[in-house]
Structure formats: structure tokens, C-alpha cells
């Protein structure tokens, strides 16, 4: 579901820092935060931008999801995700599919929950994306995700443009207003966009500290050498500075697909 391919080096480094199957800050603890208060026991879940499969596997193994379907655009990620599900003995309840950007193959009202962690900022066309996610959600279903948003739709600040060039990936950061408008336009209600800036900064500070001293830094140095480890640390510091400056806004998104047949179910953490 994203533009630009991650490399094998990205896979290795991200998992050293965040854990097997994870490609973004927080690891398993962030999965728990994103589904807190949602009843996903036995539910059908779509994981958008599933990456290496860590969140999808965790949703089944530790949060009781009935079945999770993870989708992403990169075949190498899907292969790694399938291998992880096999190792964790949950392949009968977790499926991974490579998809092309655009419309999803799933029928209307297929899933109870749509989940996404660390992926939305790399997906273009938010109005079309949210319309598709709304379409595949069952009435009363929940959407929960984290994202990095911009405060406005103006030109990229210099530091953010330099970060994009250094990171080597393509980003499609939307503004706070545009994200809310796209969710509302798709039909979602009870939309909540909660500031996670303090949490995100704490995560990055902890990651940097573990890379500078401790077993995580030793493992990263063994994989990439001193220069490689330092490059990872520099990237994290740049990202932390962008968040501190307000050029990027870490958020949690929560919304529901209204159930017109009964009273709308209100999930904790949403506001109508």
C-alpha cells in the first residue's frame, strides 16, 4: 500500500530496533495502544500496510482477532510476513496478500476492523483510500491507525524535504484538516484525531539511547558497522527534531462506519 521499496537492510535494521516483524516505533506495545478499548475478539481484521507482519501476527496471537488479512505492495515484505506467521504458528488465522495501489479486491462489508500501523503516510490519495476502507468495513465497524500528519498543506519545510531525501522513500503526508475531511467524506463518523507527539518523542529518545549504548546498538553495529549505526541514529534525530518543531504531527486516528440498522456503537477514544 506504499510507494517506494524498502531494502533488505531496512528490514534488518528496523527489526533490530523494534522487534521481529515490526517496521515502526512502539512494536507490540503500539499495537496494544491502537486496539485499546476495541472488541476485536473473534473479529475479521484488515491490516493496511502490513509490512513484515508483526502487527498482524500480534493481533491474532495476543489480542484474540479471529482472522487477520495483511496487505502491502512489496512482495519481499509479504514473504517475510508469511514466514513470521509460520514461525508463530498462526498461519491458519493470518493471511498476507501483495496488492497494487488503488481499489481493493475485497467485497463490501468484509471486515469488522481496519487497522494500520506506520503505513498511512506512504499511501497517496487519502480520500480514495479512506473511501475503500469504509467500503470494506461492516456497519458499526472500527477504523484505528497511527499516522504522521502535517499541520497544514503548505510547501514542505526545508528540514522535512531534507529528511525525505535522506530516508530514500516516498511520503504522502496529509494535513490534519485534510485527513479529517477525507474521513468524513468517506462516510466515517465518531472521528477522533488524537495527538501522540509526546509519546512519539519519548519512543525516539528511547530508541536513540538504545542505539548509542546497549545490546541494540551492538547488534546494529554488527549488522552495519559504526557508520551504518550512526546513520540510523542521525535519521532518528532528524525525525525527532521535525516532530519537536511541529513540522510532523504523530497522531492516532479512530473512527467508525455507522450502523444504520441499530444505534451507532461508540468505541472508547472516539468522539461524535
C-alpha positions as CSV (number, residue, x, y, z in Angstrom):
1,X,0.0,0.0,0.0
2,X,3.0,2.3,-0.1
3,X,5.3,3.9,-2.7
4,X,9.0,3.0,-2.9
5,X,10.6,-0.2,-1.9
6,X,12.3,-1.0,1.4
7,X,15.6,-2.8,1.2
8,X,16.8,-5.9,3.0
9,X,19.0,-3.6,5.1
10,X,15.8,-1.7,6.1
11,X,14.2,-5.0,7.2
12,X,17.2,-6.0,9.3
13,X,17.7,-2.6,11.0
14,X,14.0,-2.0,11.7
15,X,13.6,-5.3,13.3
16,X,16.7,-5.0,15.4
17,X,15.3,-1.7,16.8
18,X,11.6,-2.6,17.1
19,X,11.3,-6.3,17.2
20,X,10.7,-9.2,14.8
21,X,8.1,-8.2,12.2
22,X,8.0,-4.5,13.1
23,X,8.9,-1.5,10.9
24,X,7.8,1.4,13.0
25,X,8.2,2.7,16.6
26,X,6.5,1.1,19.5
27,X,6.4,-2.5,18.4
28,X,3.9,-4.7,20.2
29,X,3.1,-2.0,22.7
30,X,1.8,0.2,19.9
31,X,-0.4,-2.5,18.6
32,X,-2.0,-2.7,22.0
33,X,-2.5,1.1,22.2
34,X,-4.1,1.1,18.8
35,X,-6.7,-1.5,19.7
36,X,-7.3,-0.5,23.3
37,X,-11.0,-0.4,24.0
38,X,-12.0,-2.1,20.8
39,X,-13.7,-5.5,20.9
40,X,-11.6,-7.5,18.3
41,X,-12.1,-10.9,19.9
42,X,-13.0,-13.3,17.0
43,X,-13.3,-10.4,14.6
44,X,-12.2,-10.1,11.0
45,X,-9.4,-7.5,10.7
46,X,-7.7,-5.9,7.7
47,X,-4.2,-4.7,8.3
48,X,-3.3,-2.0,5.8
49,X,0.4,-1.7,5.0
50,X,1.2,-4.8,7.0
51,X,4.9,-4.7,6.3
52,X,6.8,-7.6,7.8
53,X,3.8,-8.9,9.5
54,X,4.5,-8.2,13.2
55,X,1.2,-6.3,13.9
56,X,-1.0,-8.8,12.0
57,X,0.5,-11.7,13.9
58,X,0.2,-9.9,17.2
59,X,-3.5,-9.1,16.6
60,X,-4.2,-12.8,16.4
61,X,-1.7,-14.2,18.9
62,X,-2.2,-11.6,21.7
63,X,-5.4,-9.8,21.1
64,X,-7.8,-12.6,20.0
65,X,-8.6,-11.5,16.5
66,X,-10.4,-14.2,14.6
67,X,-8.7,-13.7,11.3
68,X,-6.3,-11.0,10.0
69,X,-5.7,-10.2,6.4
70,X,-2.5,-8.2,5.9
71,X,-1.9,-6.3,2.6
72,X,1.1,-4.5,1.2
73,X,2.6,-3.6,-2.1
74,X,6.1,-5.2,-1.8
75,X,6.5,-8.9,-2.4
76,X,9.6,-9.1,-0.2
77,X,7.6,-7.8,2.8
78,X,4.8,-10.3,2.2
79,X,7.2,-13.2,2.0
80,X,8.8,-12.2,5.3
81,X,5.3,-11.8,6.9
82,X,4.2,-15.2,5.8
83,X,7.4,-16.7,7.3
84,X,6.8,-15.0,10.6
85,X,3.2,-16.3,10.7
86,X,4.5,-19.8,10.1
87,X,7.1,-19.4,12.9
88,X,4.5,-18.1,15.3
89,X,2.1,-21.0,14.4
90,X,-0.8,-18.6,13.4
91,X,-0.7,-19.1,9.6
92,X,-4.2,-20.6,9.7
93,X,-5.6,-17.3,11.0
94,X,-3.4,-14.8,9.3
95,X,-3.2,-14.3,5.5
96,X,-0.9,-11.9,3.7
97,X,-1.5,-10.6,0.2
98,X,0.5,-8.4,-2.2
99,X,-1.7,-5.7,-3.6
100,X,-1.4,-2.9,-6.1
101,X,-2.3,0.7,-5.1
102,X,-5.9,1.5,-5.7
103,X,-9.1,-0.4,-5.3
104,X,-9.2,-3.4,-3.0
105,X,-10.4,-6.8,-4.2
106,X,-12.5,-7.4,-1.1
107,X,-16.3,-7.3,-1.2
108,X,-18.2,-4.6,0.6
109,X,-18.6,-5.1,4.3
110,X,-15.9,-7.8,4.7
111,X,-14.1,-6.7,7.8
112,X,-15.1,-5.7,11.4
113,X,-11.9,-3.7,12.0
114,X,-9.5,-1.9,9.7
115,X,-6.1,-1.4,11.3
116,X,-2.9,0.3,10.2
117,X,0.4,1.0,11.9
118,X,3.2,3.1,10.5
119,X,2.0,2.9,6.9
120,X,-0.6,5.6,6.0
121,X,1.9,8.4,5.4
122,X,3.3,6.4,2.5
123,X,-0.1,5.9,0.7
124,X,-1.2,8.6,-1.8
125,X,-4.8,9.7,-2.4
126,X,-6.2,9.7,1.1
127,X,-9.9,10.4,0.0
128,X,-9.8,7.4,-2.3
129,X,-8.0,5.3,0.4
130,X,-10.5,6.1,3.1
131,X,-13.4,5.5,0.8
132,X,-12.1,2.0,0.1
133,X,-11.6,1.3,3.8
134,X,-15.1,2.5,4.6
135,X,-16.5,0.3,1.8
136,X,-14.9,-2.9,3.1
137,X,-15.9,-2.2,6.7
138,X,-19.1,-3.8,8.1
139,X,-21.7,-1.4,9.5
140,X,-20.6,-0.5,13.0
141,X,-17.0,-1.5,12.3
142,X,-14.0,0.4,13.6
143,X,-11.0,2.0,11.9
144,X,-7.9,2.5,14.0
145,X,-4.5,3.6,12.9
146,X,-1.5,5.8,13.6
147,X,-0.1,8.3,11.2
148,X,2.4,11.2,10.8
149,X,0.5,14.3,9.7
150,X,1.5,17.8,8.7
151,X,0.0,20.8,10.4
152,X,-1.0,22.4,7.1
153,X,-0.9,21.8,3.3
154,X,1.8,24.4,2.6
155,X,5.2,23.7,1.0
156,X,7.5,21.3,2.8
157,X,9.8,23.0,5.3
158,X,13.5,22.6,4.5
159,X,14.2,20.1,7.2
160,X,11.3,17.9,6.1
161,X,12.4,18.0,2.5
162,X,15.9,17.1,3.5
163,X,14.6,14.2,5.6
164,X,12.7,12.8,2.7
165,X,15.9,12.9,0.5
166,X,17.9,11.2,3.2
167,X,15.4,8.5,4.0
168,X,15.2,7.4,0.4
169,X,11.4,6.7,0.5
170,X,8.4,8.5,-0.9
171,X,6.0,10.0,1.6
172,X,2.4,11.3,1.2
173,X,1.9,13.3,4.4
174,X,-1.5,14.8,4.7
175,X,-2.6,17.7,6.9
176,X,-4.7,17.4,10.0
177,X,-7.6,19.2,8.2
178,X,-7.3,17.2,5.0
179,X,-7.3,13.9,6.9
180,X,-10.5,14.7,8.9
181,X,-12.1,15.9,5.7
182,X,-11.2,12.7,3.9
183,X,-12.5,10.5,6.7
184,X,-15.8,12.5,6.8
185,X,-16.1,12.4,3.1
186,X,-15.8,8.7,3.0
187,X,-18.7,8.4,5.4
188,X,-16.9,7.8,8.8
189,X,-18.4,9.2,12.0
190,X,-17.2,9.5,15.6
191,X,-13.8,10.6,14.2
192,X,-11.0,11.2,16.7
193,X,-7.5,12.5,15.8
194,X,-5.5,12.3,19.0
195,X,-2.1,14.0,19.4
196,X,0.6,11.4,20.1
197,X,3.6,13.8,19.9
198,X,4.8,13.3,23.4
199,X,4.6,9.5,23.1
200,X,6.4,9.6,19.8
201,X,9.2,11.8,21.0
202,X,9.7,9.5,24.0
203,X,9.9,6.5,21.7
204,X,12.5,8.1,19.5
205,X,14.6,9.2,22.6
206,X,14.5,5.7,23.9
207,X,15.4,4.2,20.5
208,X,18.4,6.6,20.2
209,X,19.6,5.8,23.7
210,X,19.4,2.0,23.0
211,X,21.4,2.5,19.7
212,X,24.1,4.6,21.4
213,X,24.6,2.2,24.3
214,X,23.4,-1.3,24.9
215,X,22.7,-4.6,23.1
216,X,20.5,-3.0,20.4
217,X,23.4,-0.7,19.4
218,X,25.8,-3.6,19.4
219,X,23.5,-5.6,17.1
220,X,23.1,-2.7,14.7
221,X,26.8,-2.1,14.6
222,X,27.4,-5.8,13.9
223,X,25.0,-5.6,11.0
224,X,26.0,-2.3,9.5
225,X,29.3,-1.1,11.1
226,X,29.9,2.1,13.0
227,X,29.0,4.3,10.1
228,X,25.8,2.4,9.4
229,X,24.7,2.6,13.1
230,X,25.5,6.3,13.2
231,X,23.4,6.9,10.1
232,X,20.4,5.2,11.7
233,X,20.9,7.4,14.8
234,X,21.2,10.5,12.7
235,X,17.9,9.7,10.9
236,X,16.1,9.2,14.2
237,X,17.4,12.5,15.5
238,X,16.2,14.3,12.4
239,X,12.8,12.8,12.8
240,X,12.7,13.8,16.5
241,X,13.6,17.4,15.6
242,X,10.8,17.6,12.9
243,X,8.3,16.4,15.5
244,X,9.6,18.8,18.1
245,X,9.4,21.7,15.6
246,X,5.8,20.8,14.8
247,X,6.6,20.0,11.1
248,X,5.2,16.5,11.7
249,X,2.4,15.6,14.0
250,X,2.2,12.0,15.3
251,X,-1.5,11.0,15.8
252,X,-3.8,8.2,16.4
253,X,-6.9,8.0,14.2
254,X,-10.1,6.4,15.3
255,X,-13.4,6.3,13.5
256,X,-16.4,4.1,12.9
257,X,-18.6,3.0,10.0
258,X,-22.1,3.9,11.2
259,X,-24.6,1.1,11.7
260,X,-27.9,2.4,10.4
261,X,-29.8,-0.7,11.4
262,X,-29.2,-0.1,15.1
263,X,-27.8,2.6,17.4
264,X,-24.2,3.6,16.4
265,X,-21.7,1.7,18.5
266,X,-19.3,4.1,20.3
267,X,-15.8,2.9,20.8
268,X,-13.6,4.3,23.6
269,X,-11.4,7.0,22.4
270,X,-13.8,8.3,19.7
271,X,-16.0,11.4,19.9
272,X,-19.1,12.1,17.8
